[in-house]
Amino acid sequence: MNIFLTSISSIIPIVVIIILGYVLQVRGWFAGDFGDNLSKLIMNVALPASIFVSVLKYLTLDKLVSLSGGLLYTFGAFILTYIVAYIVVKVFKVPAGRRGTVINTFVNANTIFIGLPLNVALFGDNALPYFLIYYITNTISTWTLGVYIMTSDSESGKSEVAAKFDWKRLLPAPLVGFLVALVFLVLRIPVPSFATSTLTYIGDIVTPLSLIYIGIVLAKAGLNSIRFDKDTIVTLIGRFVFAPAIMFALLYLVGKGLPSDEVKTFIVQSAAPALAVLPILASQGDGDVEFATNVVTISTVLFVVVIPVVVTLLG
């Protein structure tokens, strides 16, 4: 019970800031394109700065080598979840236009705007290297197989021509920040104190702005539009039950000896809400945009309940 209450208290600040973003958007404080611009600021400026500083602060060469093995577990779990998601889509006869959203929601999570603040709140900055392992896997999965499935899943049942593969998607600014930091770490390049201080200040805005952005997204989606049908329920069970269960089973069977925070980070991240970009990807593939929006909205709301339960079960 104490663990549950502790996790709740850790999540309360996250929820309050999300509500703040929601209320301010509803009250008309933000212009129509403010959310998009905020997202660009976070993704292209603040988050790369935060990751760069954190890597140099919390990683050493020895720890970097030991962490690389974590990619085997995360990629293994993602592959297994893709297989389970495909089977579920067939068994429950999910209609065309929704299949891409179902599969992506099973596998890929909103690691940036919710996963990162959540991980810091629950496990502190020392667990950031473990988060980065999951983030790398999630990014590659989303912008390779994930985006292909989404953009080739048409409501008409006819496969649309998949969106042209964009290698830039595999190297988003946050990942570039991570790679640049690795260069500095491996080559032992010193960073001036003024540069570290500046990047730290910039990086510190990531968490509050990310959560305000989520509030804006929820306000634009409209909570009144939430609905539960068979496909939605199956999709949510995949995100909040199957994905963390598969990750847990894999780590339990072959990941013994991993640090506790690494195990907890991987499992909690696998239970994070659905990708915020799913409606955009569904639109590109002529899929069911309304269904994708509904899934993203509900999963973003439900994580407040799900995460404390997951953390409690982990002990």
C-alpha positions as CSV (number, residue, x, y, z in Angstrom):
1,M,0.0,0.0,0.0
2,N,2.9,2.4,0.8
3,I,4.4,1.8,-2.7
4,F,1.0,2.6,-4.3
5,L,0.6,5.8,-2.3
6,T,4.2,6.8,-3.1
7,S,3.7,6.3,-6.8
8,I,0.4,8.3,-6.6
9,S,2.2,11.2,-4.9
10,S,4.9,11.1,-7.6
11,I,2.4,11.3,-10.4
12,I,0.2,14.0,-8.8
13,P,2.5,16.9,-10.0
14,I,2.4,15.4,-13.5
15,V,-1.4,15.3,-13.5
16,V,-1.6,18.9,-12.1
17,I,0.6,20.3,-14.8
18,I,-1.3,18.4,-17.5
19,I,-4.6,19.8,-16.1
20,L,-3.0,23.3,-16.2
21,G,-2.3,22.9,-19.9
22,Y,-5.8,21.6,-20.5
23,V,-7.5,24.4,-18.7
24,L,-5.4,27.1,-20.3
25,Q,-6.1,25.7,-23.8
26,V,-9.8,25.5,-23.1
27,R,-9.9,29.1,-21.8
28,G,-8.2,30.3,-25.0
29,W,-4.9,31.4,-23.6
30,F,-3.0,29.6,-26.4
31,A,-3.2,30.4,-30.1
32,G,-4.1,27.6,-32.5
33,D,-0.5,26.8,-33.5
34,F,1.0,27.2,-30.0
35,G,0.9,23.4,-29.3
36,D,2.8,22.6,-32.5
37,N,5.4,25.3,-31.8
38,L,5.7,24.0,-28.2
39,S,6.3,20.5,-29.5
40,K,9.0,21.8,-31.8
41,L,10.7,23.6,-28.9
42,I,10.7,20.6,-26.7
43,M,11.8,18.1,-29.4
44,N,14.4,20.2,-31.2
45,V,15.9,22.4,-28.5
46,A,15.1,21.5,-24.9
47,L,15.2,17.7,-25.0
48,P,18.5,17.4,-26.9
49,A,20.1,19.8,-24.4
50,S,18.7,17.8,-21.5
51,I,19.9,14.5,-22.8
52,F,23.3,15.8,-23.7
53,V,23.9,17.1,-20.2
54,S,22.4,14.1,-18.5
55,V,24.5,11.6,-20.5
56,L,27.7,13.4,-19.5
57,K,26.6,13.6,-15.9
58,Y,25.3,10.1,-15.3
59,L,27.2,7.9,-17.7
60,T,30.8,6.6,-17.8
61,L,32.5,4.5,-20.4
62,D,32.2,1.4,-18.4
63,K,28.5,2.0,-17.7
64,L,27.9,2.7,-21.3
65,V,29.2,-0.7,-22.3
66,S,27.2,-2.4,-19.7
67,L,24.0,-0.6,-20.7
68,S,24.3,-1.6,-24.4
69,G,23.1,-5.1,-23.5
70,G,19.8,-3.6,-22.5
71,L,19.0,-3.0,-26.2
72,L,18.7,-6.8,-26.6
73,Y,15.9,-7.0,-24.1
74,T,14.0,-4.0,-25.4
75,F,14.2,-5.0,-29.0
76,G,13.3,-8.6,-28.0
77,A,10.2,-7.4,-26.2
78,F,9.2,-5.1,-29.1
79,I,9.5,-8.0,-31.6
80,L,7.4,-10.3,-29.4
81,T,4.8,-7.6,-28.9
82,Y,4.5,-7.0,-32.7
83,I,3.8,-10.7,-33.1
84,V,1.2,-10.7,-30.3
85,A,-0.4,-7.6,-31.8
86,Y,-0.6,-9.1,-35.2
87,I,-2.3,-12.2,-33.8
88,V,-4.8,-10.1,-31.8
89,V,-5.7,-8.1,-34.9
90,K,-6.5,-11.3,-36.8
91,V,-8.3,-13.1,-33.9
92,F,-10.6,-10.1,-33.1
93,K,-11.0,-9.2,-36.8
94,V,-10.0,-5.6,-36.4
95,P,-11.2,-3.7,-39.6
96,A,-8.9,-2.1,-42.1
97,G,-8.0,1.4,-41.2
98,R,-7.7,0.5,-37.5
99,R,-5.1,-2.3,-37.6
100,G,-2.1,0.1,-37.8
101,T,-3.3,2.0,-34.7
102,V,-3.9,-1.2,-32.8
103,I,-0.5,-2.7,-33.6
104,N,1.3,0.5,-32.9
105,T,-0.5,1.1,-29.6
106,F,0.5,-2.4,-28.5
107,V,4.1,-1.8,-29.3
108,N,5.2,1.8,-29.3
109,A,4.8,4.3,-26.4
110,N,4.7,8.1,-25.9
111,T,8.2,8.0,-24.4
112,I,9.0,11.8,-24.8
113,F,6.0,13.8,-23.6
114,I,4.9,11.4,-20.8
115,G,7.5,8.6,-20.5
116,L,10.4,10.9,-19.7
117,P,8.7,13.1,-17.0
118,L,7.1,9.9,-15.6
119,N,10.5,8.1,-15.3
120,V,12.1,11.1,-13.6
121,A,9.3,11.4,-11.2
122,L,9.3,7.7,-10.2
123,F,13.0,6.8,-10.4
124,G,15.0,10.1,-10.5
125,D,17.7,11.3,-12.9
126,N,19.9,8.4,-12.1
127,A,17.6,6.1,-14.1
128,L,17.8,8.3,-17.2
129,P,20.4,6.1,-19.0
130,Y,18.0,3.2,-18.8
131,F,15.2,5.4,-20.2
132,L,17.5,6.3,-23.1
133,I,17.9,2.6,-24.0
134,Y,14.1,2.3,-24.2
135,Y,13.8,5.6,-26.1
136,I,16.3,4.5,-28.8
137,T,14.4,1.2,-29.3
138,N,11.0,3.0,-29.3
139,T,12.2,5.6,-31.9
140,I,13.6,3.0,-34.3
141,S,10.5,0.8,-34.0
142,T,8.1,3.7,-34.5
143,W,9.8,5.3,-37.5
144,T,10.5,2.0,-39.4
145,L,8.0,-0.8,-39.0
146,G,5.5,1.3,-37.1
147,V,5.2,4.1,-39.6
148,Y,5.0,1.6,-42.5
149,I,2.1,-0.3,-40.9
150,M,0.3,3.0,-40.2
151,T,0.7,4.5,-43.6
152,S,-0.2,1.3,-45.5
153,D,-3.5,0.6,-43.5
154,S,-6.4,2.2,-45.5
155,E,-10.0,2.2,-44.4
156,S,-10.9,1.1,-47.9
157,G,-9.1,-2.1,-47.3
158,K,-6.8,-1.4,-50.2
159,S,-3.2,-0.9,-49.2
160,E,-2.1,2.6,-49.8
161,V,1.4,3.3,-51.1
162,A,3.4,3.6,-47.9
163,A,4.9,7.0,-47.1
164,K,8.3,7.4,-48.5
165,F,10.8,6.3,-46.0
166,D,12.5,9.2,-44.3
167,W,15.9,8.5,-42.7
168,K,15.7,11.7,-40.8
169,R,12.9,10.2,-38.7
170,L,15.5,7.7,-37.4
171,L,17.7,10.6,-36.2
172,P,15.4,13.0,-34.3
173,A,17.0,15.8,-32.5
174,P,16.9,14.1,-29.0
175,L,18.7,11.1,-30.4
176,V,21.3,13.3,-32.1
177,G,21.8,15.0,-28.7
178,F,22.5,11.5,-27.2
179,L,24.9,10.6,-30.0
180,V,26.8,13.9,-29.7
181,A,27.1,13.3,-26.0
182,L,28.5,9.9,-26.6
183,V,31.2,11.4,-28.8
184,F,32.2,13.8,-26.0
185,L,32.1,10.9,-23.5
186,V,34.2,8.5,-25.5
187,L,36.8,11.1,-26.7
188,R,36.8,12.7,-23.2
189,I,36.2,16.1,-24.7
190,P,35.8,18.7,-21.9
191,V,32.7,20.8,-21.8
192,P,33.1,24.4,-20.4
193,S,31.1,25.0,-17.2
194,F,29.2,27.9,-18.8
195,A,28.0,25.6,-21.6
196,T,26.9,23.0,-19.1
197,S,25.0,25.6,-17.1
198,T,23.3,27.0,-20.2
199,L,22.3,23.6,-21.5
200,T,21.1,22.6,-18.0
201,Y,18.8,25.6,-17.8
202,I,17.4,24.9,-21.3
203,G,17.0,21.2,-20.5
204,D,15.1,21.9,-17.3
205,I,12.1,23.2,-19.2
206,V,11.5,19.8,-20.8
207,T,9.3,18.3,-18.1
208,P,6.8,21.2,-17.4
209,L,6.5,22.1,-21.1
210,S,5.9,18.4,-22.1
211,L,3.1,18.0,-19.6
212,I,1.5,21.3,-20.6
213,Y,1.7,20.1,-24.2
214,I,-0.2,16.9,-23.3
215,G,-2.9,19.0,-21.6
216,I,-3.2,21.0,-24.9
217,V,-3.5,17.8,-26.9
218,L,-6.2,16.5,-24.7
219,A,-8.1,19.8,-24.8
220,K,-8.0,19.8,-28.6
221,A,-9.0,16.2,-28.9
222,G,-12.0,16.9,-26.6
223,L,-12.7,14.6,-23.7
224,N,-16.4,14.6,-24.6
225,S,-15.5,12.5,-27.7
226,I,-14.2,9.6,-25.7
227,R,-15.9,6.3,-26.5
228,F,-15.3,2.6,-25.8
229,D,-15.9,0.0,-28.4
230,K,-14.5,-3.5,-28.9
231,D,-11.5,-2.4,-30.9
232,T,-10.7,0.4,-28.4
233,I,-10.9,-1.9,-25.4
234,V,-8.7,-4.5,-27.1
235,T,-6.1,-1.8,-28.0
236,L,-6.0,-0.4,-24.5
237,I,-5.6,-3.9,-23.0
238,G,-2.6,-4.4,-25.4
239,R,-1.0,-1.1,-24.3
240,F,-1.5,-1.5,-20.6
241,V,-1.5,-5.3,-20.0
242,F,0.1,-7.2,-22.9
243,A,3.1,-4.8,-23.5
244,P,4.3,-4.6,-19.9
245,A,3.5,-8.3,-19.3
246,I,5.7,-9.3,-22.3
247,M,8.5,-7.0,-21.1
248,F,8.2,-8.4,-17.6
249,A,8.2,-12.0,-18.8
250,L,11.2,-11.5,-21.0
251,L,13.2,-9.8,-18.2
252,Y,12.2,-12.4,-15.7
253,L,13.3,-15.3,-17.9
254,V,16.5,-13.9,-19.4
255,G,17.2,-10.6,-17.7
256,K,18.1,-11.7,-14.2
257,G,20.9,-9.7,-12.7
258,L,19.9,-6.4,-14.3
259,P,19.7,-3.4,-12.0
260,S,16.3,-2.9,-10.3
261,D,15.9,0.6,-11.8
262,E,16.6,-0.7,-15.3
263,V,14.0,-3.4,-15.0
264,K,11.4,-1.0,-13.6
265,T,12.2,1.6,-16.2
266,F,11.6,-0.8,-19.1
267,I,8.4,-2.1,-17.7
268,V,7.0,1.3,-16.7
269,Q,7.9,2.7,-20.2
270,S,6.1,-0.3,-21.8
271,A,3.0,0.8,-20.0
272,A,3.2,4.5,-21.0
273,P,0.3,5.9,-23.2
274,A,0.0,5.6,-27.0
275,L,2.0,7.7,-29.4
276,A,0.6,11.3,-29.7
277,V,1.4,11.2,-33.5
278,L,-0.9,8.2,-34.3
279,P,-3.8,10.4,-35.7
280,I,-1.3,12.1,-38.0
281,L,0.1,8.8,-39.3
282,A,-3.4,7.4,-39.6
283,S,-4.4,10.3,-41.8
284,Q,-1.3,9.8,-44.0
285,G,-2.4,6.2,-44.6
286,D,-6.1,7.0,-45.1
287,G,-6.9,5.2,-41.9
288,D,-9.5,5.8,-39.2
289,V,-8.2,9.1,-37.7
290,E,-11.1,9.3,-35.3
291,F,-10.3,5.9,-33.8
292,A,-6.6,6.8,-33.5
293,T,-7.5,10.1,-31.8
294,N,-9.8,8.2,-29.4
295,V,-7.1,5.7,-28.5
296,V,-4.5,8.4,-27.8
297,T,-6.9,10.4,-25.7
298,I,-8.1,7.5,-23.5
299,S,-4.7,6.0,-23.0
300,T,-3.3,9.4,-22.0
301,V,-6.1,9.7,-19.4
302,L,-5.9,6.1,-18.1
303,F,-2.1,6.1,-17.5
304,V,-2.8,8.0,-14.3
305,V,-4.5,4.9,-12.9
306,V,-2.4,2.3,-14.6
307,I,1.1,3.4,-13.7
308,P,0.6,3.4,-9.9
309,V,-0.8,-0.2,-10.2
310,V,2.2,-1.3,-12.3
311,V,4.7,0.3,-9.9
312,T,2.9,-1.4,-7.0
313,L,3.1,-4.8,-8.6
314,L,6.8,-4.3,-9.3
315,G,7.3,-3.7,-5.5
